[in-house]
Amino acid sequence: MNPAKIAEQFEVSGQLASIRPTGSGNVNDTYLAVFRTHFSEERIIVQRVNSHVFAQPEWIMENMSILTNHCHKQLQSESATADRIWQLPRIVPCRDGQDFFRDGQGDFWRALTLIASAKSYDVAQSAEHAFEIGTVLGQFHRLVSGMNPLSLRDTLPGFHETPKYLELYDAVIQTPAAKELAESSMEVRNLQRFVEERREFASVLQDALDHGELELRLIHGDPKISNVMIDDDTGKGTAIIDLDTAKPGLIHYDFGDALRSLCNRSGEETGELGKVVFDLDLCEAFVRGYIAYARDFLTDNDKKYLYDSIRLITFELGLRFFQDYLADNRYFKVKTPEQNLQRAKVQFRLCESIETRRRQIKEVLEQAFGDC
């Protein structure tokens, strides 16, 4: 269905003036819709949710409603003493009162308010930027730390459970198509070897959860650098967006994922593997920002596994890209058949960089907690 016709289904003042694709997400199709009256303008985000990824898209909206209502109330109560105006997107209802719209093809659409006068970046701009990324994630975790993690539905069972991705990989690598790729490609065999060398490490966080060292909390699920909005006027972080993956989980996956995406200045799509390095200065700045808001709810066991989380989530994403490449690119959107293979190589190279900087990263973490 025409995105313009979809946008007109939502409760927005004025007439639709324009609609265009926006964002760099790998899963949903996202559009910026502009509505105008004779005296004002309103912009919203319109998205077609990927139902191949989210089997129950209605649950996403239910989760988002619960989460944003909680956070907006808390932000409002704290606004008088806050150092900035913190924001989260709000659901824009349809004209019939529903939180979502299904078109004639059965596709699931929703609309959200735009975090205006702010932008996100695909790569780190500076240490100050990294500090603000950490601040926003720490604030988000603080806001939801008092919520019952089971108050949200698990919209993606197995999401950010590395052993389950390893199981998927093991199944795919045995298919005739994947075996043929491995036989014909040295690159594929090298990545297979990389996975096998880290197989035992894949369960480190799940083992800690099973043994009672770590506990389930509410997590964002995808706190990469491009999901944090920076205020155009103040340069401060103002919001974290893309709440589809919010669910019960280990906050370590959020912590590690934010650093994974932030501390690789070359970005996820680089073709220059030699420039893929984990930046310690950006890591230190992020951790200082995060700890300022997260110090009160982190336990000693939480702190114990923070380095492992950075290494593990980087390995996990590389594994997911690699598995998707072997499965003919069914999950992540690609522009070329080899794009997921290149993405996997980038994440595995970053994982190696994290491993070689283990001592320095742990020193950064210990220093940050010592200064609390």
Beta strands, then each sheet from edge to edge (+ up, - down):
strand 1: 15-21
strand 2: 29-36
strand 3: 41-49
strand 4: 91-92
strand 5: 101-102
strand 6: 108-113
strand 7: 118-119
strand 8: 217-219
strand 9: 228-231
strand 10: 237-240
strand 11: 247-249
sheet 1: 1+ 2- 3+ 6- 4+
sheet 2: 1+ 2- 3+ 6- 5+
sheet 3: 7+ 9- 10+
sheet 4: 8+ 11-
end
